[in-house]
C-alpha cells in the first residue's frame, strides 16, 4: 500500500482551529465518522469523532464559534462505545508501508 493509500484510509486532516460547524460539514461531505487534527505547524494533534462533536452541538453552551481545539480541551475520557481511530497514523509522503 502506498502513502497516498494510507492517507486516504486515515481520513481527512484538518486544522484544529476549524469550527465545529465547518468540521461537521467536512465530515458529511467526505462521508467519514472522524477527522484527523493538525496544529498551526501542520503537526498532527489527534482526532475527533462525529459522536464527540454531536455531544457539543447539543450542549446549552454551544455556539457556532467553538473550534475543534476547544472540543479537545473539554474532552472527557473516551467511552468504549465510540470508535477510537489511530490519530496521525499516516505515512510521510514518499514512504511506503509494508
Phi and psi restraints in degrees (value plus and minus 20) as a CYANA .aco file:
   2 UNK   PHI    -107.2   -67.2
   2 UNK   PSI     149.6   189.6
   3 UNK   PHI     -82.2   -42.2
   3 UNK   PSI     -55.6   -15.6
   4 UNK   PHI     -83.5   -43.5
   4 UNK   PSI     -62.1   -22.1
   5 UNK   PHI     -81.5   -41.5
   5 UNK   PSI     -61.0   -21.0
   6 UNK   PHI     -81.4   -41.4
   6 UNK   PSI     -62.9   -22.9
   7 UNK   PHI     -85.6   -45.6
   7 UNK   PSI     -60.7   -20.7
   8 UNK   PHI     -86.1   -46.1
   8 UNK   PSI     -57.5   -17.5
   9 UNK   PHI     -89.8   -49.8
   9 UNK   PSI     -49.6    -9.6
  10 UNK   PHI     -95.5   -55.5
  10 UNK   PSI     -44.1    -4.1
  11 UNK   PHI      81.0   121.0
  11 UNK   PSI     152.0   192.0
  12 UNK   PHI     -84.6   -44.6
  12 UNK   PSI     124.6   164.6
  13 UNK   PHI    -134.8   -94.8
  13 UNK   PSI     106.3   146.3
  14 UNK   PHI    -151.3  -111.3
  14 UNK   PSI     145.5   185.5
  15 UNK   PHI     -95.9   -55.9
  15 UNK   PSI     123.0   163.0
  16 UNK   PHI     -93.6   -53.6
  16 UNK   PSI     -24.5    15.5
  17 UNK   PHI    -112.1   -72.1
  17 UNK   PSI     -17.6    22.4
  18 UNK   PHI     -85.5   -45.5
  18 UNK   PSI     123.1   163.1
  19 UNK   PHI     -95.8   -55.8
  19 UNK   PSI     138.4   178.4
  20 UNK   PHI     -80.2   -40.2
  20 UNK   PSI     -60.4   -20.4
  21 UNK   PHI     -77.6   -37.6
  21 UNK   PSI     -67.1   -27.1
  22 UNK   PHI     -88.3   -48.3
  22 UNK   PSI     -59.9   -19.9
  23 UNK   PHI     -79.9   -39.9
  23 UNK   PSI     -62.0   -22.0
  24 UNK   PHI     -83.1   -43.1
  24 UNK   PSI     -57.8   -17.8
  25 UNK   PHI     -86.1   -46.1
  25 UNK   PSI     -62.4   -22.4
  26 UNK   PHI     -82.0   -42.0
  26 UNK   PSI     -64.9   -24.9
  27 UNK   PHI     -80.0   -40.0
  27 UNK   PSI     -64.2   -24.2
  28 UNK   PHI     -84.2   -44.2
  28 UNK   PSI     -64.0   -24.0
  29 UNK   PHI     -85.0   -45.0
  29 UNK   PSI     -61.3   -21.3
  30 UNK   PHI    -104.3   -64.3
  30 UNK   PSI     -29.2    10.8
  31 UNK   PHI      35.2    75.2
  31 UNK   PSI      31.7    71.7
  32 UNK   PHI    -144.0  -104.0
  32 UNK   PSI     141.3   181.3
  33 UNK   PHI    -121.4   -81.4
  33 UNK   PSI     -24.9    15.1
  34 UNK   PHI    -175.0  -135.0
  34 UNK   PSI     141.9   181.9
  35 UNK   PHI    -146.9  -106.9
  35 UNK   PSI     125.3   165.3
  36 UNK   PHI    -107.9   -67.9
  36 UNK   PSI     121.0   161.0
  37 UNK   PHI    -131.5   -91.5
  37 UNK   PSI     122.0   162.0
  38 UNK   PHI    -145.4  -105.4
  38 UNK   PSI     129.4   169.4
  39 UNK   PHI    -110.1   -70.1
  39 UNK   PSI    -192.0  -152.0
  40 UNK   PHI     -82.9   -42.9
  40 UNK   PSI     -41.1    -1.1
  41 UNK   PHI    -115.3   -75.3
  41 UNK   PSI      -7.8    32.2
  42 UNK   PHI      42.1    82.1
  42 UNK   PSI       8.8    48.8
  43 UNK   PHI    -115.9   -75.9
  43 UNK   PSI     113.8   153.8
  44 UNK   PHI     -86.1   -46.1
  44 UNK   PSI     110.5   150.5
  45 UNK   PHI    -133.0   -93.0
  45 UNK   PSI     -23.1    16.9
  46 UNK   PHI     123.1   163.1
  46 UNK   PSI    -174.6  -134.6
  47 UNK   PHI    -164.8  -124.8
  47 UNK   PSI     143.0   183.0
  48 UNK   PHI    -158.2  -118.2
  48 UNK   PSI     118.1   158.1
  49 UNK   PHI    -125.0   -85.0
  49 UNK   PSI     139.9   179.9
  50 UNK   PHI     -78.4   -38.4
  50 UNK   PSI     -64.5   -24.5
  51 UNK   PHI     -80.7   -40.7
  51 UNK   PSI     -55.5   -15.5
  52 UNK   PHI     -85.3   -45.3
  52 UNK   PSI     -61.2   -21.2
  53 UNK   PHI     -88.8   -48.8
  53 UNK   PSI     -56.8   -16.8
  54 UNK   PHI     -81.9   -41.9
  54 UNK   PSI     -58.0   -18.0
  55 UNK   PHI     -81.2   -41.2
  55 UNK   PSI     -64.2   -24.2
  56 UNK   PHI     -88.1   -48.1
  56 UNK   PSI     -58.1   -18.1
  57 UNK   PHI     -84.3   -44.3
  57 UNK   PSI     -50.5   -10.5
  58 UNK   PHI    -104.9   -64.9
  58 UNK   PSI     -23.7    16.3
  59 UNK   PHI     -95.5   -55.5
  59 UNK   PSI     128.3   168.3
  60 UNK   PHI     -90.5   -50.5
  60 UNK   PSI     -36.3     3.7
  61 UNK   PHI    -115.6   -75.6
  61 UNK   PSI     -16.6    23.4
  62 UNK   PHI     -89.7   -49.7
  62 UNK   PSI     116.1   156.1
  63 UNK   PHI    -152.9  -112.9
  63 UNK   PSI     144.9   184.9
  64 UNK   PHI     -96.8   -56.8
  64 UNK   PSI     -17.3    22.7
  65 UNK   PHI    -118.5   -78.5
  65 UNK   PSI     -24.2    15.8
  66 UNK   PHI     -87.6   -47.6
  66 UNK   PSI     109.1   149.1
  67 UNK   PHI    -116.8   -76.8
  67 UNK   PSI     140.9   180.9
  68 UNK   PHI     -80.3   -40.3
  68 UNK   PSI     -54.8   -14.8
  69 UNK   PHI     -84.6   -44.6
  69 UNK   PSI     -48.9    -8.9
  70 UNK   PHI     -88.0   -48.0
  70 UNK   PSI     -58.7   -18.7
  71 UNK   PHI     -85.0   -45.0
  71 UNK   PSI     -62.5   -22.5
  72 UNK   PHI     -81.4   -41.4
  72 UNK   PSI     -60.2   -20.2
  73 UNK   PHI     -85.5   -45.5
  73 UNK   PSI     -51.6   -11.6
  74 UNK   PHI    -111.3   -71.3
  74 UNK   PSI     -21.1    18.9
  75 UNK   PHI     -80.1   -40.1
  75 UNK   PSI     112.9   152.9
  76 UNK   PHI    -109.6   -69.6
  76 UNK   PSI     144.6   184.6
  77 UNK   PHI     -73.7   -33.7
  77 UNK   PSI     121.1   161.1
  78 UNK   PHI     -81.5   -41.5
  78 UNK   PSI     119.0   159.0
  79 UNK   PHI    -102.5   -62.5
  79 UNK   PSI     126.2   166.2
  80 UNK   PHI     -84.3   -44.3
  80 UNK   PSI     -38.2     1.8
  81 UNK   PHI    -100.0   -60.0
  81 UNK   PSI     -34.2     5.8
  82 UNK   PHI    -119.7   -79.7
  82 UNK   PSI     117.2   157.2
  83 UNK   PHI     -85.7   -45.7
  83 UNK   PSI     126.7   166.7
  84 UNK   PHI    -139.2   -99.2
  84 UNK   PSI      68.5   108.5
  85 UNK   PHI     -83.0   -43.0
  85 UNK   PSI     131.8   171.8
  86 UNK   PHI     -93.7   -53.7
  86 UNK   PSI      85.6   125.6
  87 UNK   PHI     -87.0   -47.0
  87 UNK   PSI     120.3   160.3
  88 UNK   PHI      44.8    84.8
  88 UNK   PSI       2.2    42.2
  89 UNK   PHI    -106.9   -66.9
  89 UNK   PSI      27.9    67.9
  90 UNK   PHI    -130.2   -90.2
  90 UNK   PSI     111.1   151.1
  91 UNK   PHI     -89.2   -49.2
  91 UNK   PSI     129.9   169.9
  92 UNK   PHI     -88.2   -48.2
  92 UNK   PSI     126.4   166.4
  93 UNK   PHI     -75.8   -35.8
  93 UNK   PSI     119.1   159.1
  94 UNK   PHI      70.2   110.2
  94 UNK   PSI     -25.2    14.8
  95 UNK   PHI    -124.0   -84.0
  95 UNK   PSI     141.0   181.0
  96 UNK   PHI    -142.4  -102.4
  96 UNK   PSI     120.5   160.5
  97 UNK   PHI    -104.5   -64.5
  97 UNK   PSI     132.2   172.2
